[in-house]
Structure formats: C-alpha cells, structure tokens
C-alpha cells in the first residue's frame, strides 16, 4: 500500500507540474505575445545582454 501511495504522489506531482507548464505556455501565447511592451522589453534585454557579452570578451582579451 505504501508503494502505491508513493507512486500516486509522484504521478500527481508530474501531472500538476505538466498542467501548470501548459497553462504558462498558453498564457504566453495568448496574453504576453500580444502585449507590445513585453515584446519590446524582451528585445531590448536581448540586445543589452549581447552588448555585455561583447564587452566581457573584449575585457578578457585585454587581460590576456
């Protein structure tokens, strides 16, 4: 009986985690991707991250 309970508990965790993940993806598709502010912010974050990586590479080369 204990093994069955543990199996059910693990199944429930996987099931609820998968359901939450599916809801997150659905929200992203339906809500976030239609919001211009979110898209613009994500784009600017990616550009900033790219600039920082380039600067780190320059500093790494300069210190060698």
C-alpha positions as CSV (number, residue, x, y, z in Angstrom):
1,X,0.0,0.0,0.0
2,X,2.8,2.4,0.7
3,X,4.4,1.9,-2.7
4,X,1.1,2.6,-4.4
5,X,0.7,5.8,-2.4
6,X,4.2,6.9,-3.3
7,X,3.6,6.1,-7.0
8,X,0.3,8.1,-6.9
9,X,2.0,11.0,-5.2
10,X,4.8,11.1,-7.8
11,X,2.2,10.8,-10.6
12,X,0.3,13.7,-9.1
13,X,3.4,15.9,-8.9
14,X,4.2,15.2,-12.5
15,X,0.6,15.8,-13.6
16,X,0.2,19.0,-11.8
17,X,3.6,20.3,-12.9
18,X,2.7,19.5,-16.5
19,X,-0.6,21.2,-16.2
20,X,1.0,24.3,-14.7
21,X,3.6,24.3,-17.5
22,X,0.8,24.0,-20.1
23,X,-1.1,26.9,-18.6
24,X,2.1,29.0,-18.6
25,X,2.7,28.3,-22.3
26,X,-1.0,29.1,-23.1
27,X,-0.8,32.4,-21.2
28,X,2.4,33.3,-23.0
29,X,0.8,32.6,-26.4
30,X,-2.5,34.3,-25.6
31,X,-1.5,37.2,-23.4
32,X,2.2,38.1,-23.3
33,X,2.9,37.9,-27.0
34,X,0.1,40.3,-27.8
35,X,1.5,42.9,-25.5
36,X,3.9,45.3,-27.3
37,X,5.5,46.4,-24.1
38,X,6.5,42.9,-23.2
39,X,7.9,42.2,-26.7
40,X,9.9,45.5,-26.8
41,X,11.3,44.9,-23.3
42,X,12.4,41.3,-24.2
43,X,14.0,42.6,-27.4
44,X,15.9,45.3,-25.5
45,X,17.0,42.8,-22.9
46,X,18.4,40.5,-25.5
47,X,20.3,43.4,-27.2
48,X,21.7,44.5,-23.8
49,X,22.8,41.0,-23.0
50,X,24.6,40.8,-26.4
51,X,26.4,44.0,-25.7
52,X,27.5,42.8,-22.3
53,X,28.8,39.6,-23.7
54,X,30.8,41.5,-26.3
55,X,32.3,43.8,-23.6
56,X,33.3,40.8,-21.5
57,X,35.1,39.2,-24.5
58,X,37.0,42.5,-25.1
59,X,38.0,42.7,-21.4
60,X,39.0,39.0,-21.4
61,X,41.3,39.6,-24.5
62,X,42.7,42.8,-23.0
63,X,43.7,41.0,-19.8
64,X,45.5,38.2,-21.5
